[in-house]
């Protein structure tokens, strides 16, 4: 087995331990292996492990990579990076889920694209829980408008929330941000209408995913611990 596959299995084992420590079933947490800038040949090494969720940050990079890997394994592709409205149609064509919807306008744009292409798309609302100016995501006070808009959609299904909190060396220092995302999810889950269901929490990366699991993460987005350090 390659080193890459060993690292993937190690992360899966850490997820299982963290879930059990939190009194949860290991299968309640799904790993998104963030494969930005990773070459197709390296990703093919994971094919022997069975179904793998891969996360891409950029639509343009994914548009080149996904067709090249279409016959290479049981991969499901999620968009975890910021999505611009002018790339919405291509994202609808490429991805099984989008984690990073951050405006009512983008929700409506995705709804139009899904209606025209005849598909239903699960998405998550990205919330900028720390109010960092350099990061995307809606402010917490804007979340009600997105939840309200989600109830009117027929083809885009809002399934939960996502966050990219500040990077801190101590994972315990990040836990308040995970806790806040869970609080927002719980506060608004009961107010959803239509097909919207705020059940998922996409939070936690290489440095802090175990703390995120302790706070209720259902998706963790891990790249460096699997593929190693990268630029870009």
N, C-alpha and C positions, 0 to 999 in steps of 0.2 A: 504494500500500500504506500502511496506517495505521501510525502510530508504534508502536502496541502490537504489531502483527505484525512490524515491524522489530526490536523488542526481542526477541521470541520467536525469530526467526531468528538474531539475534546470539548469544543464549544457546545455541542448538543448535550454532552454529559453534564457540563456546568449548568446549562439551562434546566435539565432534569433535577439536579440537586437543589438549585435555587427554588424551583417550583415546589418540590417536596418540603423544603424548609418553611415555605410560606403556607403549607397546608393545601397545596393545589396539585392537580394531576399534571404530570409533565407535558402531556399532549395539549394542555390548555394554553401553552406558549408556543408560538411558531417562529422559527428562525427565518429572517430574510438575510441572505448572504449578499452583502453589498459589493457588487462586482464592477464598480466604476473603474475605468482605465485598465481592467484586467483583460488580457488577450483571450480570444476564443479558445485557443488550445489549452490554456490553463483551466478554463471553466469545464472543458470536456472531461477533465480528470474526475470531476464530481459525478459524472453520469452513472458510474457503477454503484453509487450509493443509493440510487432510487430517486424519488421525486424531491426536487430541491426548489425553493423559492429564491430567485435572484432579484436583487434590487439595483436599479440603475438611477443615476442622478440626472442624466441629460438625454433628452429625446433623440438628438442627432447621433450620439454615440450608440444608443440602443438600436436605432434604425439600421445601423451597419452590423451590429453584433447579433441581434436576434435572428435574422434570416440565416446567418452563417451557422447558427446552432440549432436550427429548427429540427434537424434529424439527429442531433447529438445526444439527446437524453431527455428525461422527463422533467423539463424545466418549466416553471411558471414565473412570469416576469412582472415585477411591481415597480412603479415609478416612485422613488422616495425623495427626489430632488424637486426644486421649485419648477412649476410649470407656467410658462407664458401662454396667454390666450391664443396667440398665433400658431402655437404648436399643439393645440388641443386635439385637432382632428387626427394628427399622426399618433398622438399618445393614445387615443381611443382605439386606433388600429393595432397598436403594439402591446398594450399592457392589460393584464388581468385585473389589476387594482392600481389606483392612484392614491398615495398617502398624503398628498401635499396641496389639497384644495384650500385656498385661503381668502376667497372673496365670493360674493353673490354673483358677480359678473362671470367669474370662471365657472361656477356651477351651471349657470344658464348656457354658457358656451359649450360645455361638455354635454349638457342635455340636448342641445341642437345637433351636435355631432353624433351622439348616440342614436337619436331619432332618425337621422338621415342614413346611418349605416345599419340600423336595425339591430342594435345590441343593447344590453343592459350592463351598466358598469358600476361596480362597488367602489366607493371612494371614502377617504377619511378627511376630516377637516383639520388642517394644521393650525395650531394655536401657539402664538409667541408668548409663552407663559412668563418669560423673564423681561419682556418688553425691550429686547435688544434691537437697536436700530439697524444693525447690519444683517439681521436675519429676517427671512420671510415668515409668513404665518399671520393670521388675524389676531388682533388684540382680544383679550378675554371679553371686553365689553362689546365687541362686534359679533361674538358667537351667537347671541339670540337671533340676529338677522339671518345668519346662515342656516340655523336650525329651522327657522320659519320658512325660508326659501326651499329647503330640502323637502318639506312636506308637500310642495306643489309639483315635484318632479315625477315623471313617469318612467324615465330610462336611466337616471343616475340615482343610485341607492347609497345614501350616507350611512355608513356602518359604525362610525366611531370617530375618535380624535387621535391626533398625532402631535408630537412636540420634539423639538431639538433644543434642550436646555443648555445652559452654559457648560463649557468643558471645564471641569475642575479635577484636580489630582485626586481628591478624596471623594469616592463615590457617595459617601454618606452626606456630603455637602450638597449633592445633587438631588437627594431624595425629596426635599420640600417641593421641588418643581414637578417631580413625578406625582407627588401627592396632590398637588394643585390640579394637574390635568385630570386625575381620577375624580377629584371633587367636582370639577366642571362637568365631566361626563355624567356623573351620578345626578348632578343637579338638573341637567337638561334631558336626560334619557326619558324621563316620564312625560316630557312635553312634546315629543316628536309626533308628527302626523304622517300620514301616507306610508310610504315604504321605508322612511328613515328609521334607523335603529342605532342608537349610540351604545353599542355593546363592546366595540374593540378599542384597545389602547395601544398605539404604536409608539413605543418609547424605550430608550436604552440602547447604547452602542457598546463598542468594545470595552471602554473604560468603566462602564457603570451598569451593564445590562442586568447583573444580578440584583442590584438595588432596585432597578425598575421592575423586575419580576416580583420582588417583595411588595411593591406598591400597586401591583395589579396589571402589569404589561401583558398583553396577549400577542403582540408582535414585538420582537427585538431585532434591531437592524445592525448587524455585525459585519464589518469588513476587514479591518486590520488584523484581528485575531485569527482570521482564516487565510486571507490572501497576502498578509504582510503590509508594511508601510508602502504608501504610494504618493506620487505627486499629482496635484490637481484634484 
